[in-house]
Amino acid sequence: MLGFIGLGIMGRPMAKNLVKAGVKVLAADLNKDAVADVAAAGAEEASYAEIGEKCDVIITMVPNGAIVQSILFGEGGVASTVRKGAVVCDMSSVTPVESKQCYEKLKEIGVGFLDAPVSGGEPGAVSGTLAIMCGGEKEHFEIMKPYFDILGSSALLVGPSGAGSTTKLANQMIVNNTIAVVSEAFVFAAKAGADPEKVYQAIRGGLAASRVLDDKIPMILERNFVPGGPIRINHKDIKNCVASAHALDVPIPYTAQLYEILQSMKVHDMMNQDHCSIVKYFETLADCEVKKKEQ
């Protein structure tokens, strides 16, 4: 039996995919509507303590490391009842330090822990095509692999505890900085009078081609900012990137600048928009909008 805690924009479709694949799932979330939705798909509602008591495998998918710690080690949390030999897999985006703390605390009571954050956003969660990056011990990765195969198109054990969270932060640096530079370039092109849709078609076959270009420019051209990857999640992840890099004495000037861009978007109440709305920051600077030209 598998416990799944955290039924937000990512966790809900992930839990449903597990149920659809025939996994018996005990589900928990503070949002009772989300729990009811997953229960309607075939899961069973349970408390954190019940999940700890009954499940050999437990997945957490929540907004931040503090919530993970509370779920696992708070009063009535998973660790209060968890079985020795169970495996906890945190698929949230947290810092490597937070992951290592969970690993060490659970190891003391004979419980395995993997940090296994994902990339692919809500579309990947719905389609079961997430990229899963893992940190922890190989034996625990092998236990989780059948579930990873349901949730994603790839899963790789990158290294020891914390390596998965480190990889996710590196991923977020690349993704969000790429969205920012693509946004800047297309605002430049639009302001210069070029048709941004034709610019996209012209460059997507060359060295500037990228998954970000193909996923985000069509959304920007349609002015579609419905979140697959909301700014609030990316803001949190980039904040973690900056904090983690500073702790390691690694200068990250581009990502630090990006964090200030996301801070500006927070001030302007854009946190629940898709991260392609980073383009709006550059549009405001240039007083120019990137959109399809009227035919």
C-alpha positions, 0 to 999 in steps of 0.5 A: 500500500502506498501513501500519498500526501499533498494533492495540489496542482502536481500531486493530485494528477500524480496520485490519480495516475497511481490509482489508475495503474492499480496501486492501492493509495491512501491519500491526505491533504489539508484541501478536502475537496482535493482528497474527495476528488482523488478518493472518487478516482479510487484512493482512500482518505487517511491521516498522516499517522494512518499512512505511516502505520499502514504504508510501506511506501510514502510519497510527499508532494508539498510546497516547501521543506517546512511542510515536509518536516511538519508532515513527517516529524510533527505531532501525529506525523508520519514518523510517529507511526511509520514502520521500520523498513518503509521508504519515504520519497519526497518529490517536493522541491526543497533545498538539499539541506532539508532533504539531508535532514529528513534522510538522517532523521528517518535513518535513525528509526530504520526508514529509508528516504529519497529526495526525488523532485520532478520536472515537467509541470502540471502537463507532465504530472497529468500525462505521467511523463515527469522527469524524476531526479533522485538522491539517496540509496540505490536499494530505496531507488529500486523500491520506488522505481515501479512507481516512478515508471508510472509517474514519469518518463525518466527517473535517475538516481543522481547520487546520495541524499540531497543530490536530487534536490540539488539537481532540481535547483540546477534545473530551475536555474536553467529553465527560468533563466531561459524563459527570461532570456527568451522573453527579453529577445522576443520583446526586442523583436516585437519592439523592432517591428518583427512578427514574433510568431514568424521570428519563432518559426525562423529560429526554432530550427537553429541553435536557439531551439529549446523545449522552453522556446517550443512550450512557452512562446506559443503560450505567450503569443496567445497571451495564455498565462494559465499556470502549468508551472506557476510563478509562486513555485518558481519564485520559491525554487529560485529563492532556494537556488540563491540561498543554497549557492550563497551557502556554498560560496558559488556566485550566481549573478544571472539567477540572482538577477532573475530572483529580483525579476520574480520579486517584482512579479510578486509585488505586481500580484502575478504569483499564480500565473504561468512562469512564461509571464516573466515576459510581462516584466520585459514588456513593461520595461519596453512598453511593448507586448509580444502577441500574434499579429492580426491577420 
